[in-house]
Amino acid sequence: MIVRDETPADIAAIGALTAEAFAPMAYSDGTETAIIERLRAAGALTISLVAEEDSEVVGHVAFSPVTILGEGEGGDVGQGQRQAWYGLGPISVRPARQRSGIGSTLVRTGLERLRALDAGGCVLAGDPAYYGRFGFATDPAFTSPGIPHEYFMRVAFSPVYAGGTVTYHPAFFG
């Protein structure tokens, strides 16, 4: 398996893979493919990685910028007040290849790339039992509207960081 940046030739395969991976998920609203397409169209796919085996895309992960507003702040991380933070997701692995390390490899590679960009950290909505192995943890200093606290996690790349209310890129909302 190789992990690499997406190319224009991968776009259809990423869409099909994402739809297939999320179709059986009770928590999915079926918009994950559209989210990736809107992020791409907006130029907001900071990192978009595919996992490829035998010339077939078997996994994909997206990382995009988030806005974090602290209490009393009028600015966001994009305006230079803090290091930029990113959101992980959607992440997809072909159902027949799940639980084989593809998702873990995509997450680790993406987080390494974010560190190389001097990012402040990364947030996500997901299963603490799964994402805890990558350093993600719930933190009362970080919230995101509509996401239950017990599933909203962060990993900070520096020991000094401030929390706040996290808003995902508008592409997540249509």
Z-matrix of the N, CA and C atoms (Angstrom, degrees):
N
C 1 1.454
C 2 1.523 1 108.76
N 3 1.322 2 115.50 1 137.71
C 4 1.456 3 120.37 2 172.81
C 5 1.527 4 108.52 3 -118.81
N 6 1.318 5 115.59 4 147.28
C 7 1.461 6 121.94 5 174.12
C 8 1.517 7 106.18 6 -113.52
N 9 1.325 8 115.38 7 130.04
C 10 1.460 9 120.38 8 -177.06
C 11 1.518 10 109.48 9 -148.66
N 12 1.336 11 115.63 10 168.27
C 13 1.453 12 120.59 11 174.42
C 14 1.527 13 109.45 12 -66.64
N 15 1.325 14 115.89 13 147.01
C 16 1.462 15 118.61 14 175.07
C 17 1.525 16 109.54 15 -64.49
N 18 1.320 17 115.64 16 153.82
C 19 1.459 18 122.82 17 172.64
C 20 1.523 19 107.76 18 -122.77
N 21 1.325 20 118.27 19 165.09
C 22 1.469 21 119.28 20 176.67
C 23 1.533 22 112.98 21 -55.54
N 24 1.322 23 117.43 22 -30.58
C 25 1.463 24 120.61 23 179.45
C 26 1.529 25 112.45 24 -68.34
N 27 1.339 26 118.09 25 -16.17
C 28 1.470 27 122.20 26 -178.42
C 29 1.522 28 113.68 27 -89.86
N 30 1.312 29 118.24 28 -11.81
C 31 1.470 30 121.09 29 -169.42
C 32 1.519 31 112.79 30 -57.21
N 33 1.319 32 118.62 31 -47.25
C 34 1.470 33 120.64 32 -179.87
C 35 1.524 34 110.93 33 -64.71
N 36 1.319 35 117.20 34 -40.75
C 37 1.470 36 120.83 35 -179.57
C 38 1.532 37 110.70 36 -66.07
N 39 1.332 38 117.05 37 -38.55
C 40 1.469 39 120.36 38 177.82
C 41 1.525 40 109.66 39 -63.45
N 42 1.322 41 117.33 40 -43.72
C 43 1.466 42 120.49 41 178.89
C 44 1.513 43 112.42 42 -61.24
N 45 1.330 44 116.53 43 -46.16
C 46 1.467 45 120.70 44 -179.68
C 47 1.530 46 111.10 45 -65.52
N 48 1.325 47 116.50 46 -42.89
C 49 1.460 48 121.35 47 179.15
C 50 1.522 49 110.86 48 -62.03
N 51 1.317 50 116.98 49 -45.77
C 52 1.464 51 121.22 50 -178.62
C 53 1.524 52 110.61 51 -62.44
N 54 1.320 53 117.44 52 -45.02
C 55 1.471 54 120.70 53 178.39
C 56 1.523 55 110.84 54 -61.31
N 57 1.323 56 116.89 55 -42.73
C 58 1.473 57 121.34 56 -179.51
C 59 1.526 58 111.11 57 -65.39
N 60 1.335 59 116.37 58 -43.20
C 61 1.461 60 119.93 59 -176.49
C 62 1.526 61 112.78 60 -68.89
N 63 1.329 62 117.20 61 -35.78
C 64 1.460 63 119.88 62 -177.07
C 65 1.524 64 114.14 63 -89.83
N 66 1.325 65 118.42 64 -15.33
C 67 1.475 66 121.36 65 -176.64
C 68 1.530 67 113.79 66 -52.86
N 69 1.327 68 119.56 67 -44.22
C 70 1.477 69 118.31 68 -177.82
C 71 1.524 70 114.92 69 -84.49
N 72 1.319 71 118.44 70 0.03
C 73 1.462 72 121.31 71 -174.57
C 74 1.521 73 111.33 72 -84.03
N 75 1.318 74 116.35 73 121.32
C 76 1.464 75 121.63 74 -177.25
C 77 1.528 76 111.80 75 -62.21
N 78 1.324 77 117.66 76 -30.53
C 79 1.461 78 120.81 77 -178.05
C 80 1.531 79 112.87 78 -81.51
N 81 1.319 80 118.15 79 -10.27
C 82 1.464 81 121.40 80 -176.86
C 83 1.520 82 111.53 81 -78.22
N 84 1.342 83 115.51 82 139.94
C 85 1.464 84 119.38 83 173.68
C 86 1.528 85 110.90 84 -102.18
N 87 1.330 86 116.40 85 7.46
C 88 1.456 87 121.28 86 175.89
C 89 1.514 88 114.98 87 80.05
N 90 1.337 89 118.25 88 9.55
C 91 1.463 90 120.43 89 -177.11
C 92 1.529 91 113.60 90 -98.60
N 93 1.306 92 117.89 91 2.45
C 94 1.468 93 120.35 92 -172.93
C 95 1.530 94 112.82 93 -59.58
N 96 1.329 95 117.28 94 -42.08
C 97 1.465 96 120.08 95 178.62
C 98 1.522 97 110.15 96 -63.14
N 99 1.330 98 116.90 97 -43.27
C 100 1.464 99 120.73 98 179.35
C 101 1.527 100 111.46 99 -65.06
N 102 1.317 101 117.65 100 -35.16
C 103 1.464 102 120.74 101 177.81
C 104 1.524 103 109.70 102 -60.26
N 105 1.325 104 116.55 103 -48.28
C 106 1.467 105 120.40 104 179.69
C 107 1.529 106 110.28 105 -61.24
N 108 1.317 107 117.11 106 -43.83
C 109 1.471 108 120.52 107 179.65
C 110 1.523 109 111.30 108 -61.83
N 111 1.351 110 117.34 109 -41.84
C 112 1.462 111 120.28 110 179.57
C 113 1.529 112 111.76 111 -69.54
N 114 1.340 113 117.09 112 -38.64
C 115 1.466 114 119.88 113 175.67
C 116 1.529 115 110.18 114 -60.68
N 117 1.320 116 116.33 115 -44.87
C 118 1.466 117 121.07 116 179.98
C 119 1.531 118 110.17 117 -61.73
N 120 1.324 119 116.76 118 -46.70
C 121 1.462 120 121.33 119 -178.53
C 122 1.527 121 111.40 120 -63.05
N 123 1.328 122 117.11 121 -32.33
C 124 1.466 123 121.67 122 -179.32
C 125 1.533 124 112.41 123 -84.70
N 126 1.320 125 116.98 124 -2.69
C 127 1.460 126 119.98 125 -176.90
C 128 1.515 127 112.26 126 70.77
N 129 1.330 128 116.76 127 25.70
C 130 1.466 129 121.73 128 -174.77
C 131 1.522 130 113.74 129 -107.29
N 132 1.325 131 117.82 130 10.92
C 133 1.461 132 119.84 131 173.47
C 134 1.528 133 106.86 132 -85.98
N 135 1.306 134 116.06 133 87.94
C 136 1.453 135 120.62 134 -178.21
C 137 1.519 136 110.34 135 -61.42
N 138 1.310 137 115.90 136 -44.33
C 139 1.460 138 122.66 137 175.82
C 140 1.518 139 107.19 138 -135.48
N 141 1.319 140 116.44 139 129.05
C 142 1.466 141 122.46 140 176.89
C 143 1.522 142 106.79 141 -137.44
N 144 1.326 143 115.05 142 104.78
C 145 1.461 144 121.22 143 -174.71
C 146 1.512 145 111.12 144 -109.97
N 147 1.321 146 115.96 145 144.71
C 148 1.456 147 121.04 146 172.03
C 149 1.524 148 109.00 147 -118.45
N 150 1.314 149 114.92 148 149.14
C 151 1.461 150 122.40 149 169.96
C 152 1.520 151 105.53 150 -104.20
N 153 1.314 152 115.55 151 130.70
C 154 1.457 153 120.38 152 -175.10
C 155 1.525 154 109.69 153 -126.71
N 156 1.326 155 114.60 154 133.32
C 157 1.466 156 121.74 155 173.66
C 158 1.515 157 108.27 156 -130.37
N 159 1.315 158 116.84 157 129.27
C 160 1.461 159 121.80 158 179.03
C 161 1.528 160 111.42 159 49.62
N 162 1.314 161 116.06 160 46.34
C 163 1.478 162 124.15 161 178.64
C 164 1.526 163 113.89 162 64.24
N 165 1.327 164 117.63 163 18.20
C 166 1.464 165 121.91 164 178.76
C 167 1.523 166 109.57 165 -118.53
N 168 1.342 167 116.72 166 133.63
C 169 1.458 168 121.59 167 176.24
C 170 1.528 169 107.77 168 -74.95
N 171 1.334 170 116.10 169 117.51
C 172 1.466 171 121.41 170 -178.66
C 173 1.525 172 112.60 171 -114.09
N 174 1.334 173 116.66 172 -4.86
C 175 1.457 174 120.13 173 178.50
C 176 1.514 175 110.85 174 -160.09
N 177 1.320 176 115.48 175 155.97
C 178 1.465 177 121.44 176 179.14
C 179 1.523 178 108.84 177 -152.35
N 180 1.334 179 115.68 178 145.18
C 181 1.459 180 121.41 179 172.87
C 182 1.520 181 108.62 180 -141.52
N 183 1.331 182 114.93 181 142.31
C 184 1.465 183 122.43 182 178.88
C 185 1.522 184 109.18 183 -118.97
N 186 1.330 185 115.77 184 142.38
C 187 1.457 186 123.22 185 172.09
C 188 1.518 187 106.79 186 -128.85
N 189 1.331 188 116.69 187 130.99
C 190 1.461 189 121.64 188 -177.76
C 191 1.526 190 109.33 189 -138.60
N 192 1.331 191 117.09 190 157.96
C 193 1.472 192 119.99 191 -178.16
C 194 1.522 193 112.34 192 -67.29
N 195 1.321 194 114.89 193 147.18
C 196 1.463 195 121.79 194 172.88
C 197 1.521 196 108.00 195 -121.82
N 198 1.314 197 115.32 196 160.77
C 199 1.460 198 122.64 197 174.61
C 200 1.522 199 107.46 198 -106.55
N 201 1.317 200 116.50 199 135.16
C 202 1.467 201 121.03 200 177.27
C 203 1.519 202 107.97 201 -124.47
N 204 1.317 203 115.29 202 116.03
C 205 1.468 204 120.54 203 176.88
C 206 1.517 205 109.11 204 -107.93
N 207 1.320 206 115.77 205 124.46
C 208 1.451 207 120.91 206 175.55
C 209 1.512 208 109.93 207 -88.62
N 210 1.316 209 116.27 208 169.39
C 211 1.461 210 120.02 209 179.39
C 212 1.517 211 110.24 210 -58.73
N 213 1.328 212 115.64 211 128.82
C 214 1.447 213 120.98 212 176.98
C 215 1.519 214 115.16 213 78.15
N 216 1.322 215 118.03 214 1.67
C 217 1.462 216 120.31 215 -179.29
C 218 1.519 217 110.73 216 -88.89
N 219 1.296 218 115.77 217 144.14
C 220 1.451 219 120.48 218 174.74
C 221 1.508 220 112.17 219 -106.17
N 222 1.336 221 116.96 220 -11.53
C 223 1.459 222 121.00 221 -178.53
C 224 1.505 223 111.06 222 -106.06
N 225 1.320 224 115.29 223 -179.07
C 226 1.462 225 119.52 224 178.04
C 227 1.514 226 109.22 225 -136.26
N 228 1.328 227 116.52 226 177.50
C 229 1.452 228 120.25 227 -177.22
C 230 1.510 229 111.61 228 -63.27
N 231 1.302 230 118.49 229 -25.02
C 232 1.454 231 121.49 230 178.57
C 233 1.519 232 112.85 231 -72.87
N 234 1.318 233 117.66 232 -10.23
C 235 1.468 234 121.10 233 -179.07
C 236 1.530 235 111.27 234 -105.24
N 237 1.309 236 117.18 235 21.37
C 238 1.451 237 121.51 236 171.68
C 239 1.516 238 116.29 237 83.46
N 240 1.317 239 118.32 238 5.79
C 241 1.456 240 118.23 239 -179.52
C 242 1.526 241 112.05 240 -73.23
N 243 1.304 242 116.88 241 -29.04
C 244 1.461 243 122.35 242 -179.46
C 245 1.521 244 107.87 243 -147.89
N 246 1.333 245 115.10 244 172.24
C 247 1.462 246 118.72 245 172.21
C 248 1.522 247 108.92 246 -63.18
N 249 1.304 248 116.25 247 148.05
C 250 1.464 249 120.59 248 179.26
C 251 1.527 250 110.91 249 -66.45
N 252 1.314 251 115.23 250 142.13
C 253 1.454 252 123.11 251 174.23
C 254 1.523 253 108.12 252 -114.93
N 255 1.317 254 115.00 253 158.21
C 256 1.465 255 121.17 254 -175.91
C 257 1.512 256 110.36 255 -133.37
N 258 1.319 257 115.06 256 158.12
C 259 1.455 258 121.94 257 174.55
C 260 1.514 259 109.79 258 -106.78
N 261 1.316 260 116.28 259 138.64
C 262 1.463 261 122.47 260 175.87
C 263 1.517 262 107.76 261 -94.32
N 264 1.311 263 116.73 262 127.77
C 265 1.445 264 120.98 263 173.46
C 266 1.511 265 112.49 264 129.87
N 267 1.286 266 115.10 265 156.04
C 268 1.459 267 127.68 266 -3.37
C 269 1.535 268 113.00 267 -68.34
N 270 1.333 269 114.30 268 156.65
C 271 1.453 270 122.98 269 172.55
C 272 1.519 271 106.98 270 -126.13
N 273 1.328 272 115.99 271 135.26
C 274 1.466 273 121.06 272 -176.52
C 275 1.516 274 110.59 273 -137.58
N 276 1.321 275 115.50 274 142.04
C 277 1.463 276 122.27 275 172.45
C 278 1.518 277 107.04 276 -133.57
N 279 1.328 278 116.12 277 136.36
C 280 1.463 279 120.72 278 178.18
C 281 1.530 280 108.46 279 -50.18
N 282 1.333 281 118.64 280 128.82
C 283 1.463 282 120.54 281 -174.85
C 284 1.534 283 114.75 282 -51.28
N 285 1.311 284 118.68 283 -40.07
C 286 1.467 285 120.97 284 -179.79
C 287 1.527 286 112.54 285 -68.52
N 288 1.350 287 117.63 286 -14.90
C 289 1.469 288 122.06 287 -177.72
C 290 1.532 289 112.58 288 -109.71
N 291 1.341 290 116.86 289 3.30
C 292 1.462 291 119.24 290 178.51
C 293 1.521 292 110.29 291 -66.16
N 294 1.305 293 115.26 292 154.62
C 295 1.463 294 123.96 293 -178.62
C 296 1.534 295 112.46 294 66.17
N 297 1.335 296 115.20 295 29.16
C 298 1.463 297 119.20 296 177.70
C 299 1.522 298 111.87 297 -120.67
N 300 1.337 299 118.14 298 9.75
C 301 1.452 300 121.99 299 176.61
C 302 1.516 301 115.04 300 95.34
N 303 1.321 302 118.00 301 -2.89
C 304 1.468 303 120.51 302 -178.80
C 305 1.526 304 110.77 303 -65.10
N 306 1.316 305 117.37 304 -48.97
C 307 1.462 306 120.76 305 179.84
C 308 1.521 307 111.43 306 -60.67
N 309 1.322 308 117.22 307 -43.40
C 310 1.467 309 121.08 308 179.10
C 311 1.518 310 111.32 309 -60.56
N 312 1.322 311 116.50 310 -42.88
C 313 1.460 312 120.47 311 179.16
C 314 1.524 313 110.74 312 -63.83
N 315 1.330 314 117.55 313 -42.02
C 316 1.459 315 121.15 314 178.42
C 317 1.528 316 111.14 315 -62.77
N 318 1.326 317 117.34 316 -44.58
C 319 1.467 318 121.10 317 -179.93
C 320 1.527 319 110.15 318 -62.68
N 321 1.329 320 117.01 319 -49.88
C 322 1.467 321 120.10 320 -178.16
C 323 1.532 322 111.75 321 -60.93
N 324 1.319 323 116.43 322 -43.80
C 325 1.461 324 120.03 323 179.77
C 326 1.524 325 110.68 324 -64.08
N 327 1.328 326 117.08 325 -43.01
C 328 1.458 327 120.72 326 178.90
C 329 1.514 328 112.29 327 -62.93
N 330 1.330 329 117.17 328 -42.72
C 331 1.468 330 120.12 329 178.99
C 332 1.521 331 110.96 330 -65.31
N 333 1.333 332 117.64 331 -37.22
C 334 1.467 333 120.50 332 175.96
C 335 1.530 334 110.20 333 -61.85
N 336 1.330 335 116.30 334 -41.19
C 337 1.467 336 120.25 335 179.40
C 338 1.530 337 110.85 336 -65.21
N 339 1.344 338 116.93 337 -39.81
C 340 1.465 339 119.49 338 177.88
C 341 1.530 340 110.88 339 -63.15
N 342 1.324 341 116.29 340 -42.13
C 343 1.477 342 119.45 341 177.73
C 344 1.527 343 110.39 342 -60.34
N 345 1.325 344 116.63 343 -39.93
C 346 1.467 345 120.74 344 179.06
C 347 1.530 346 111.68 345 -65.12
N 348 1.335 347 116.79 346 -24.71
C 349 1.471 348 121.17 347 176.24
C 350 1.527 349 112.05 348 -83.80
N 351 1.332 350 116.62 349 0.92
C 352 1.460 351 123.24 350 -176.83
C 353 1.528 352 111.54 351 63.77
N 354 1.318 353 116.00 352 36.15
C 355 1.464 354 121.54 353 176.68
C 356 1.520 355 109.46 354 -67.10
N 357 1.335 356 115.25 355 154.43
C 358 1.453 357 120.22 356 176.21
C 359 1.515 358 112.60 357 -78.01
N 360 1.348 359 115.73 358 -30.62
C 361 1.453 360 120.33 359 -179.59
C 362 1.508 361 110.88 360 168.91
N 363 1.321 362 114.44 361 -169.28
C 364 1.457 363 121.55 362 -175.51
C 365 1.530 364 108.85 363 -144.11
N 366 1.317 365 115.54 364 144.57
C 367 1.464 366 121.79 365 177.10
C 368 1.525 367 108.97 366 -122.60
N 369 1.331 368 114.93 367 161.78
C 370 1.461 369 120.41 368 175.29
C 371 1.508 370 110.49 369 -163.82
N 372 1.317 371 114.66 370 161.30
C 373 1.463 372 122.11 371 170.15
C 374 1.518 373 105.35 372 -108.59
N 375 1.330 374 116.70 373 121.06
C 376 1.458 375 118.92 374 -177.14
C 377 1.511 376 112.32 375 -176.70
N 378 1.311 377 114.68 376 -170.88
C 379 1.461 378 124.31 377 -176.17
C 380 1.527 379 110.26 378 -80.62
N 381 1.341 380 117.89 379 114.74
C 382 1.468 381 120.07 380 -179.81
C 383 1.530 382 113.25 381 -57.90
N 384 1.327 383 117.63 382 -33.58
C 385 1.463 384 120.11 383 -179.76
C 386 1.529 385 111.25 384 -64.15
N 387 1.320 386 116.98 385 -33.79
C 388 1.464 387 120.88 386 179.57
C 389 1.537 388 111.09 387 -82.79
N 390 1.320 389 117.40 388 -52.69
C 391 1.459 390 121.05 389 -171.51
C 392 1.522 391 113.79 390 -78.20
N 393 1.320 392 118.19 391 -15.27
C 394 1.458 393 121.07 392 176.54
C 395 1.519 394 112.37 393 -59.22
N 396 1.313 395 117.91 394 -30.27
C 397 1.476 396 120.93 395 -178.84
C 398 1.527 397 112.78 396 -66.31
N 399 1.331 398 116.63 397 -15.81
C 400 1.466 399 121.21 398 179.50
C 401 1.533 400 111.73 399 -101.07
N 402 1.329 401 116.10 400 5.65
C 403 1.459 402 120.47 401 179.75
C 404 1.514 403 114.73 402 97.60
N 405 1.328 404 118.09 403 -1.25
C 406 1.464 405 120.58 404 178.24
C 407 1.517 406 109.75 405 -73.35
N 408 1.330 407 115.36 406 142.31
C 409 1.467 408 121.20 407 178.44
C 410 1.526 409 108.54 408 -150.43
N 411 1.305 410 115.90 409 152.39
C 412 1.456 411 118.88 410 172.71
C 413 1.526 412 107.37 411 -69.15
N 414 1.313 413 115.52 412 153.17
C 415 1.457 414 120.62 413 -177.64
C 416 1.523 415 106.48 414 -152.04
N 417 1.335 416 118.50 415 119.47
C 418 1.460 417 119.75 416 -178.23
C 419 1.528 418 113.28 417 -60.98
N 420 1.336 419 117.76 418 -15.90
C 421 1.459 420 120.74 419 178.69
C 422 1.532 421 112.03 420 -76.49
N 423 1.326 422 117.55 421 -12.80
C 424 1.463 423 122.03 422 -178.92
C 425 1.523 424 109.76 423 -116.99
N 426 1.319 425 116.21 424 127.71
C 427 1.458 426 121.45 425 175.64
C 428 1.525 427 108.16 426 -134.92
N 429 1.320 428 114.97 427 160.48
C 430 1.458 429 120.25 428 174.08
C 431 1.519 430 107.68 429 -145.65
N 432 1.327 431 116.93 430 128.13
C 433 1.463 432 120.18 431 -176.86
C 434 1.530 433 112.23 432 -54.44
N 435 1.331 434 114.89 433 130.56
C 436 1.455 435 120.80 434 175.81
C 437 1.513 436 115.50 435 84.41
N 438 1.333 437 117.92 436 -4.37
C 439 1.466 438 120.28 437 -179.69
C 440 1.525 439 107.86 438 -108.86
N 441 1.344 440 117.86 439 122.01
C 442 1.467 441 119.64 440 178.58
C 443 1.535 442 111.04 441 -57.80
N 444 1.315 443 115.84 442 135.99
C 445 1.463 444 121.82 443 -175.45
C 446 1.530 445 112.46 444 -52.58
N 447 1.319 446 117.22 445 -38.43
C 448 1.466 447 119.01 446 -175.40
C 449 1.532 448 113.40 447 -69.70
N 450 1.333 449 117.70 448 -10.52
C 451 1.470 450 121.05 449 178.57
C 452 1.526 451 112.70 450 -113.48
N 453 1.326 452 117.52 451 -1.15
C 454 1.458 453 120.28 452 179.78
C 455 1.523 454 108.10 453 -101.11
N 456 1.335 455 115.87 454 120.40
C 457 1.463 456 120.85 455 -172.01
C 458 1.522 457 111.41 456 -130.83
N 459 1.319 458 114.06 457 161.76
C 460 1.458 459 120.61 458 177.03
C 461 1.520 460 109.10 459 -138.00
N 462 1.326 461 114.23 460 154.37
C 463 1.459 462 121.60 461 166.35
C 464 1.524 463 105.15 462 -129.12
N 465 1.332 464 115.57 463 124.98
C 466 1.466 465 121.32 464 -179.75
C 467 1.521 466 108.55 465 -98.79
N 468 1.326 467 116.00 466 139.49
C 469 1.462 468 120.68 467 -179.73
C 470 1.524 469 112.01 468 -95.49
N 471 1.325 470 116.88 469 1.29
C 472 1.449 471 122.82 470 179.00
C 473 1.523 472 107.52 471 -138.77
N 474 1.323 473 118.58 472 148.26
C 475 1.461 474 119.33 473 178.51
C 476 1.528 475 112.76 474 -71.54
N 477 1.318 476 117.48 475 -12.64
C 478 1.461 477 121.45 476 179.46
C 479 1.523 478 108.33 477 -111.94
N 480 1.322 479 115.61 478 116.04
C 481 1.466 480 120.55 479 178.67
C 482 1.511 481 108.23 480 -158.11
N 483 1.316 482 115.28 481 159.16
C 484 1.461 483 121.13 482 177.52
C 485 1.520 484 107.86 483 -118.68
N 486 1.292 485 116.78 484 147.35
C 487 1.454 486 121.01 485 177.79
C 488 1.512 487 111.00 486 -92.44
N 489 1.318 488 114.12 487 -162.34
C 490 1.449 489 120.66 488 178.86
C 491 1.510 490 110.46 489 154.43
N 492 1.314 491 115.32 490 -166.30
C 493 1.460 492 121.52 491 178.08
C 494 1.525 493 108.20 492 -90.48
N 495 1.309 494 115.58 493 121.80
C 496 1.462 495 122.51 494 -176.07
C 497 1.525 496 109.43 495 -95.18
N 498 1.311 497 115.68 496 131.14
C 499 1.457 498 121.91 497 175.12
C 500 1.525 499 107.57 498 -122.74
N 501 1.315 500 114.74 499 128.12
C 502 1.466 501 120.60 500 177.11
C 503 1.523 502 110.21 501 -74.64
N 504 1.311 503 116.09 502 162.80
C 505 1.462 504 122.70 503 177.94
C 506 1.531 505 109.15 504 -53.94
N 507 1.331 506 118.21 505 145.77
C 508 1.467 507 121.34 506 179.11
C 509 1.528 508 114.65 507 -54.23
N 510 1.326 509 118.12 508 -22.60
C 511 1.470 510 121.28 509 178.44
C 512 1.529 511 112.26 510 -60.73
N 513 1.319 512 117.35 511 -21.97
C 514 1.457 513 120.50 512 178.85
C 515 1.530 514 111.61 513 -72.99
N 516 1.310 515 116.58 514 -15.03
C 517 1.460 516 119.74 515 -172.47
C 518 1.521 517 113.42 516 -116.44
N 519 1.310 518 117.48 517 13.35
C 520 1.477 519 120.74 518 176.81
C 521 1.467 520 111.01 519 81.93
